[in-house]
Amino acid sequence: IVMRYSIPKTGAFIDIDMRIFWAERARMLKLEIPCAFTAERYIGDGVFGFDNLKTDGTECAAQKWVRAENSSAALAVLNRGTYGSDFRANAIRITVLRSPMYAGHPLRGALAAPDDRYMPHSDMGERSVSFRLLFGSADELAGRIAREALAYNEQPYLLSFFPSGNGDARLPFLSMQGDGVIMSSIRPAAAGNSLNIRLVEMTGQERSIVLSIPNRKIERTIAFKPHEIKSIEI
């Protein structure tokens, strides 16, 4: 197992990149990340929201992030396709990989699969996984984690481009002021020259954001109820 830690010059996060050559059969590999504070809750990303996860070591599933927190401090782990974890002894334990036999479900009083021949196992061989650790106060991290996890999972495209440097700077196509709301999709409307924008409140709290499209000189203040989904045509 090779682990690389990357610490940026600015920003409160640490990136962890793991390169693994796994040859263990029917084993699970965990990455344990202890909390420097006493956590009271363990929370995981869900579909347009979050779930309160168990803290007794039970294996749980979440999407782009998990977060341990108390009333003042929080530690979050973002992932790129590694969805299993548990929380035990005040530590987040990420399930990096597991190597059971394919379709080898155990039955009472019987072998899961023959043990006198080769059988394929999952997650064997070379694997690469990545995580990002975020830190901060509980309220501050809750407001920005969904947007940061979305950006971490959707890496930018690379474009070979050599601008002259002349002319005026371009305005951003779209911007949102305010935390806790993500833009889940944007697409042309079925008819006309408008856009359909879908926004989701991710923290479970009432809040407002300011949506701006500078090129069209549009600016709107939009209020959200907890976990509200809004589709807006502009």
C-alpha positions in Angstrom: 0.0 0.0 0.0 1.4 3.4 -1.0 -0.2 6.5 0.5 0.4 10.1 -0.7 -0.7 13.1 1.4 -1.1 16.5 -0.3 -1.4 19.7 1.8 -2.3 22.9 -0.1 -0.7 26.2 0.5 -4.1 27.7 1.1 -7.3 26.0 2.2 -8.3 23.7 5.1 -8.1 20.3 3.6 -5.8 17.3 3.1 -5.9 15.0 0.0 -5.1 11.3 0.4 -4.2 9.2 -2.6 -3.8 5.4 -2.1 -2.3 2.9 -4.5 -2.9 -0.6 -3.5 -1.9 -4.0 -4.8 -4.4 -6.4 -3.0 -3.9 -10.1 -2.9 -5.8 -10.9 0.3 -8.9 -13.1 -0.3 -12.1 -12.5 1.7 -10.7 -9.5 3.6 -11.7 -5.9 4.1 -9.3 -2.9 4.1 -10.2 0.0 6.3 -8.8 3.5 6.5 -9.2 4.8 10.1 -9.3 8.6 10.7 -9.5 9.5 14.4 -11.4 12.7 15.4 -9.5 15.2 17.5 -12.7 16.0 19.3 -15.5 14.0 20.8 -18.0 13.4 18.0 -21.7 13.3 18.8 -23.1 12.6 15.3 -22.1 10.7 12.2 -23.8 11.9 9.0 -23.6 10.7 5.4 -24.5 12.1 2.0 -27.8 10.9 0.5 -29.9 11.8 -2.5 -30.5 15.5 -2.3 -29.9 15.5 1.5 -28.2 13.5 4.2 -28.8 10.6 6.6 -27.9 10.2 10.3 -25.7 7.1 10.4 -25.1 4.7 13.3 -22.1 5.2 15.6 -21.8 1.7 16.9 -19.5 0.2 14.2 -22.3 -0.8 11.9 -21.3 -0.7 8.3 -23.1 2.2 6.5 -23.4 3.5 2.9 -23.3 7.1 1.9 -22.6 8.9 -1.4 -20.0 11.7 -1.8 -19.2 12.4 1.8 -19.4 11.4 5.5 -19.1 13.8 8.4 -18.5 13.4 12.2 -19.4 16.4 14.3 -20.4 17.9 17.6 -21.9 21.3 18.4 -18.7 23.2 17.5 -16.3 21.1 15.4 -16.5 18.8 12.4 -14.4 16.4 10.3 -15.5 15.3 6.9 -14.2 12.8 4.3 -15.0 13.2 0.6 -14.7 10.2 -1.7 -14.6 9.4 -5.4 -16.6 6.2 -5.5 -15.9 4.6 -2.1 -19.2 4.5 -0.4 -18.9 2.2 2.6 -17.8 3.2 6.1 -18.5 2.9 9.8 -17.9 5.0 12.9 -16.3 3.4 16.0 -14.2 4.5 19.0 -14.5 8.2 17.9 -13.0 7.5 14.5 -14.3 7.5 10.9 -13.4 4.1 9.3 -13.6 4.2 5.5 -14.1 0.9 3.7 -11.4 1.2 1.0 -12.0 -2.2 -0.6 -13.2 -5.7 0.2 -12.4 -9.0 -1.6 -15.3 -11.5 -1.1 -15.8 -14.3 -3.6 -18.1 -13.4 -6.4 -21.7 -14.6 -5.6 -20.3 -16.4 -2.6 -23.2 -15.8 -0.2 -22.8 -17.9 3.0 -25.5 -20.4 3.9 -26.1 -21.9 7.3 -24.1 -25.2 7.7 -22.6 -25.0 4.1 -19.6 -23.5 2.4 -20.1 -20.3 0.6 -18.2 -21.7 -2.4 -15.8 -24.6 -3.1 -12.4 -24.1 -1.4 -10.5 -26.7 -3.5 -10.2 -24.7 -6.7 -9.6 -21.2 -8.0 -12.5 -18.8 -7.7 -12.5 -15.1 -8.7 -12.7 -12.5 -5.9 -13.6 -8.8 -6.2 -11.2 -5.9 -5.7 -8.1 -8.0 -6.3 -5.0 -6.6 -7.9 -4.0 -3.0 -8.3 -6.4 -0.3 -7.1 -6.3 3.4 -6.8 -8.6 5.4 -4.5 -8.7 9.1 -3.4 -10.1 11.0 -0.4 -10.2 14.6 0.8 -10.4 15.5 4.5 -12.2 18.8 5.4 -12.1 20.5 8.8 -14.0 23.4 10.4 -16.8 24.4 12.7 -19.9 22.2 12.4 -22.2 25.0 11.0 -19.6 26.3 8.5 -18.7 22.8 7.2 -22.3 21.8 6.9 -23.0 24.8 4.7 -20.2 24.1 2.1 -19.6 20.4 2.2 -22.2 19.5 -0.6 -20.7 22.0 -3.0 -17.1 21.0 -2.3 -17.9 17.3 -2.6 -19.6 18.0 -6.0 -16.6 19.8 -7.2 -14.2 17.1 -5.9 -16.1 14.4 -7.8 -16.4 16.4 -11.1 -12.9 17.2 -12.2 -12.4 19.9 -14.8 -11.9 19.2 -18.5 -8.5 20.0 -19.9 -8.4 22.3 -22.9 -5.3 23.2 -25.0 -5.8 27.0 -25.5 -3.4 29.9 -26.0 -5.2 33.2 -25.6 -3.5 36.4 -26.8 -4.2 38.3 -23.5 -5.9 41.1 -25.4 -9.5 42.2 -24.9 -11.7 42.4 -21.8 -11.9 39.7 -19.1 -15.0 37.5 -19.5 -17.7 37.5 -16.9 -18.7 34.2 -15.3 -21.6 32.5 -17.0 -23.5 31.9 -13.7 -22.8 32.4 -10.0 -24.5 31.7 -6.7 -23.9 33.7 -3.5 -24.7 31.8 -0.3 -23.9 28.3 1.0 -25.9 25.2 1.4 -27.5 25.1 -2.1 -26.2 23.2 -5.1 -27.1 23.4 -8.8 -27.8 19.8 -9.8 -28.5 20.5 -13.4 -28.7 23.2 -16.1 -30.0 22.7 -19.6 -31.8 24.5 -22.5 -35.5 24.6 -22.2 -37.6 22.4 -24.5 -38.9 25.5 -26.3 -37.7 29.1 -26.6 -34.4 30.7 -25.6 -34.4 30.1 -21.9 -32.6 27.8 -19.5 -33.9 25.3 -16.9 -31.9 25.4 -13.7 -32.4 22.9 -10.8 -31.3 24.0 -7.3 -31.4 21.9 -4.2 -31.1 22.9 -0.5 -28.8 20.3 1.1 -28.5 21.2 4.8 -32.0 20.8 6.1 -32.3 24.5 7.0 -34.2 27.5 5.6 -31.9 29.8 3.6 -31.7 32.2 0.7 -29.2 32.5 -2.1 -28.6 35.1 -4.9 -28.4 33.6 -8.4 -26.7 35.8 -11.0 -26.2 35.4 -14.8 -24.1 38.5 -15.6 -24.2 38.2 -19.4 -28.0 38.5 -19.3 -28.0 41.0 -16.5 -30.2 38.7 -14.3 -30.0 38.6 -10.5 -32.6 36.8 -8.4 -32.9 36.1 -4.7 -34.3 32.7 -4.1 -35.6 31.4 -0.8 -35.5 27.7 0.1 -37.3 25.5 2.7 -35.3 22.6 4.2 -34.3 20.1 1.5 -36.4 21.9 -1.1 -35.8 21.3 -4.8 -36.6 24.2 -7.1 -36.6 24.2 -10.9 -36.3 27.7 -12.4 -36.7 28.8 -16.0 -34.6 31.9 -16.9 
